[in-house]
Amino acid sequence: MESNVRMKVIYPCTILHIRKYLKSKAFKITETYNMYLEKTLPFIKSLPEERTLWVTKILNKQAEQDDVIILDEDEKDGFVLLPDSKWDRTNMTNMYLLAISKCPIICIRELSSDHIPLLKNIKSKTEEIVKGKYGIEADQLRMFVHYHPSYYHFHVHIVHCDVEPTKAMIAGHSHLLDDIIDLLSIDSNIFKNRALTFYLNESHPLLTLLKRQE
Amino acid sequence: MESNVRMKVIYPCTILHIRKYLKSKAFKITETYNMYLEKTLPFIKSLPEERTLWVTKILNKQAEQDDVIILDEDEKDGFVLLPDSKWDRTNMTNMYLLAISKCPIICIRELSSDHIPLLKNIKSKTEEIVKGKYGIEADQLRMFVHYHPSYYHFHVHIVHCDVEPTKAMIAGHSHLLDDIIDLLSIDSNIFKNRALTFYLNESHPLLTLLKRQE
């Protein structure tokens, strides 16, 4: 019998994890590229390197190597594909994978048409292996990118399109990989030209910085 | 004591309502503007007028006038704001309103920079009245447009940003009003130039039409 209850234990648990699971009020922010350059980017650069150490370790083959589904070591278009901790790895309609780019792109704001080969590489190789390994067709997948993400090393979320919706998949926090590729092919600077609207929890350190700027 | 259970009775109930609430498999479609012109638009035009008769009646002041919150009769930038049937009209964090444009714009594909005044009018007047009437600040609102919508007369959904996420708010079905205004101000033809990726249920009549075309 399949279990209907799943418990997640986070250890060691930091203040960041606690913030992530506390119910807190959200506020809408419309961030222009200038706001990104003046407030967001300095904030991202001020974050301690330890915050993405786990990513670096995976990319350098120092951690979680047993879990790796794809390791494409190309310096420009390479990426690592592995299961997200949210997936129990048994129920296919809950499938949740992460594709982390080899190249240290900070976030969606840094993407240009130069990154289309990387994005297409993530899309096609992931679609292929997910079909072969889990029997899930490409048109059953939802691939998306968060802005703002919980860590600033470019990565793509891959879920079965029947996964129950969460706030993390909502328009304004989530951008479909297909849309990103398409928009970049129309305008290489679209993520510098456009404003991005999203909702930040009151506990998010960027909120005060950006709210003052609007 | 506030009730935790809400029952929705739909009467008379059509096959469209039943389809909407049945759990069914979804498939990803990436629709180019050519696919829109060749398949989607003829499909929309083939729909019986009765499908949007309720909208016409509201706009012509023949129905639901007691519910109307804003009636801006400007032929170009006007709209009607009223509560959505999903809202119980008491719980503010479940607030759900609809803004229906006076001008018969079919859907997001038909928008150009000419519509920015309409979109900004919907945004600013709705923000103002929601603050005055319900005490909800503008930065607590999520305004979005569906593609594909359930009826093809341009309308904007307005919810409190704390409303529980549903599939209808997910990236790929939902486009933030702020993003639409911003993208149109960068490229008046963006919704003709870009492909739109979304997920259609197997029961949606457009699925077969578009799937064959991809």
Interface residues (C-beta under 8 A of the other chain):
Chain A: K25 A26 F27 K28 I29 T30 A138 D139 Q140 L141 R142 F144 C161 D162 P165 T166 K167 M169 I170 A171 G172 H173 S174 H175 L176 D178 D179 D182 L183 I186 D187 I190 N193 R194 A195 L196 T197 Y199
Chain B: K25 A26 F27 K28 I29 T30 A138 D139 Q140 L141 R142 F144 C161 D162 P165 T166 K167 M169 I170 A171 G172 H173 S174 H175 L176 D178 D179 D182 L183 I186 D187 I190 N193 R194 A195 L196 T197 Y199
